[in-house]
Amino acid sequence: MFNNKKYIYINDLLTKKSKNTKIIAISKNQSLNDIKTAIFHGVSIFGENRVQEAKSKFQEILNENNNIELHLTGPLQTNKVKEALKLFNVFHTLDREKLLKEFSKYPEKIKNKSFYIQVNTGKEKTKSGVFPEDVKSFYNLCDFYKVRNIEGLMCIPPINESPKKHFNILKEISKEVKIDKLSIGMSSDYEQALEFNPAYIRLGTILFGKRN
């Protein structure tokens, strides 16, 4: 169930601490009814992790409401790129050359999209993302494949380490490659993320409760 009181509280917090930060309401595994409730209460930016699930829930909504912005916040398979480009405005998980190559096949479609490079700041084997030392060369690859709307960097800190440590790593990389915007902070650590003035915080559980 969508928690409007919590949404208002966090928006008030953004007004005080980080006015440029926007909330992505992570609606993965949430019901269509809860999504419509969130829209009724003013939510316009949603995040989904899977292309098919996003299509089943948002296709009709997107056709009827031009104000809704859909972000892909989960890993993207190359065979889903064409379908994903029909749905999503922003992609947060650019992480490999094969994916860049696939995006480059649709130059007219990608020029109106925004992209974030996912950085594996903890170098975890179970997570996707470019290692910190490889971000600069990967950024150059993006340019090579003409995927040029690189808006920022994204990370998911290791669960057993200080989130701020990894937000700091990402911030330093952003300075090095001169990409200003960050996609950081989830339900458990968004208040720490706000200290870094991110472009987006990605909130699921705190807004919708535990996933079904």
C-alpha positions in Angstrom: 0.0 0.0 0.0 1.4 3.4 -1.0 2.3 5.5 2.1 1.5 9.1 1.2 2.4 10.5 4.6 6.0 9.1 4.2 6.1 10.5 0.6 5.1 14.0 1.9 7.7 13.7 4.7 10.5 12.8 2.3 9.6 15.6 -0.1 9.7 18.1 2.8 13.1 16.7 3.7 14.3 17.3 0.1 13.1 20.9 0.3 15.3 21.4 3.3 18.3 19.4 2.4 18.6 18.7 -1.3 16.2 20.7 -3.5 17.5 19.2 -6.8 16.9 15.6 -5.7 14.0 13.7 -7.2 12.4 10.6 -5.8 12.1 7.5 -8.0 9.3 5.4 -6.6 10.4 1.8 -7.1 7.3 0.0 -8.1 8.8 -3.4 -8.8 6.5 -6.2 -7.7 3.9 -3.6 -6.6 0.3 -3.8 -7.8 -1.2 -1.6 -10.5 -3.7 -0.3 -7.9 -0.9 0.9 -5.6 0.8 2.6 -8.6 -2.4 4.4 -9.5 -2.8 5.5 -5.9 0.8 6.9 -5.9 0.0 8.8 -9.1 -3.2 10.2 -7.5 -1.0 11.5 -4.7 1.4 13.3 -7.1 4.1 10.7 -7.9 5.3 11.0 -11.4 8.6 9.2 -11.5 8.6 5.4 -11.2 11.4 2.8 -11.3 11.0 -0.8 -12.6 13.6 -3.6 -12.8 12.2 -5.8 -15.5 11.0 -4.8 -19.0 8.1 -7.2 -19.2 6.7 -6.3 -15.8 7.0 -2.6 -16.6 5.2 -3.1 -19.8 2.3 -5.0 -18.2 1.7 -2.3 -15.6 2.7 0.9 -17.3 1.8 0.6 -21.0 -1.7 1.8 -20.6 -0.7 4.5 -18.0 2.0 5.9 -20.3 -0.5 6.1 -23.2 -2.9 8.1 -21.0 -0.5 10.2 -18.9 2.3 12.2 -20.5 3.6 13.3 -17.1 4.8 9.9 -16.1 8.5 9.2 -16.3 9.7 5.6 -16.2 13.2 4.6 -15.1 14.9 1.2 -15.6 16.7 0.6 -12.3 17.5 -3.1 -12.8 19.9 -5.0 -15.2 19.0 -5.0 -18.8 19.4 -8.0 -21.2 20.5 -7.0 -24.7 17.6 -8.8 -26.3 15.2 -6.5 -24.3 16.8 -3.2 -25.4 14.4 -2.6 -28.3 11.3 -3.1 -26.1 12.9 -1.1 -23.2 13.4 1.9 -25.5 9.6 2.0 -26.1 8.9 2.3 -22.3 11.7 3.9 -20.4 13.0 7.5 -20.3 16.1 6.9 -18.2 18.4 3.9 -17.9 20.4 3.6 -14.6 22.3 0.4 -15.3 24.7 0.8 -18.3 27.4 -1.7 -17.3 29.0 -3.4 -20.3 30.2 -2.9 -23.9 27.7 -5.4 -25.3 24.8 -3.3 -24.0 26.3 -0.1 -25.5 26.6 -1.9 -28.9 23.0 -2.9 -28.7 21.8 0.6 -27.9 23.9 2.0 -30.7 21.6 0.2 -33.2 18.8 2.6 -32.4 20.4 6.1 -32.8 17.1 8.0 -33.3 15.5 6.4 -30.1 18.5 6.8 -27.8 19.0 10.5 -28.5 15.9 11.3 -26.4 16.9 9.1 -23.5 19.2 9.6 -20.5 21.7 7.1 -19.2 23.6 6.4 -15.9 26.7 4.2 -15.7 26.3 1.6 -13.0 29.5 1.5 -10.9 30.3 -1.6 -8.8 32.0 0.4 -6.0 32.4 -2.7 -3.8 33.7 -4.9 -6.6 31.2 -7.5 -5.7 31.0 -10.6 -7.8 27.2 -10.9 -7.4 26.6 -7.4 -8.6 26.6 -5.8 -12.1 28.5 -2.6 -12.7 31.8 -1.2 -14.0 34.7 -1.3 -11.5 35.7 2.2 -10.3 39.1 2.1 -12.1 37.4 1.3 -15.4 34.7 4.0 -15.4 36.7 6.5 -17.4 37.5 4.0 -20.2 33.9 2.8 -20.2 32.7 6.4 -20.5 34.9 6.7 -23.6 33.3 3.6 -24.9 29.9 5.2 -24.5 31.1 8.0 -26.8 32.5 5.5 -29.3 29.1 3.8 -29.6 27.4 7.2 -29.7 25.5 6.6 -26.5 26.2 10.2 -25.4 23.4 11.2 -23.1 25.4 10.0 -20.1 23.7 12.0 -17.3 25.3 10.4 -14.2 26.6 7.5 -12.2 24.7 5.0 -10.1 25.8 2.5 -7.4 24.3 0.1 -4.9 26.6 -0.1 -1.8 27.5 -3.5 -0.3 24.9 -4.4 2.3 27.4 -4.9 5.1 29.5 -1.7 4.5 28.9 2.0 5.2 26.8 3.5 2.4 28.6 6.8 2.8 31.9 5.2 2.0 30.6 4.1 -1.4 28.7 7.3 -2.1 32.1 9.1 -1.5 33.8 6.7 -4.0 31.1 7.5 -6.6 31.3 11.3 -5.9 35.1 11.2 -6.5 34.7 9.3 -9.7 32.1 11.8 -10.9 34.6 14.6 -10.4 37.3 12.7 -12.3 35.1 12.0 -15.4 33.2 15.3 -15.0 29.7 13.7 -14.8 27.8 15.6 -12.1 24.7 13.6 -11.4 24.4 10.7 -9.0 21.7 8.0 -8.6 22.2 6.9 -5.0 20.2 6.1 -1.9 17.5 3.6 -1.2 15.0 3.2 1.6 17.6 2.2 4.2 20.2 4.9 3.4 18.5 7.8 1.5 19.2 10.3 4.3 22.9 9.6 4.1 22.7 9.9 0.3 21.1 13.4 0.6 24.4 14.7 1.9 25.8 14.2 -1.6 23.0 16.2 -3.3 22.1 13.3 -5.7 19.9 13.7 -8.8 17.8 10.7 -7.7 17.1 8.6 -4.7 15.4 5.2 -5.4 12.7 4.4 -2.8 10.6 1.3 -2.7 10.0 -0.3 0.6 9.6 3.0 2.5 6.9 4.1 0.1 5.1 0.9 -0.7 5.9 -1.5 2.1 7.6 -4.8 1.6 7.3 -6.3 -1.9 4.9 -9.0 -2.7 
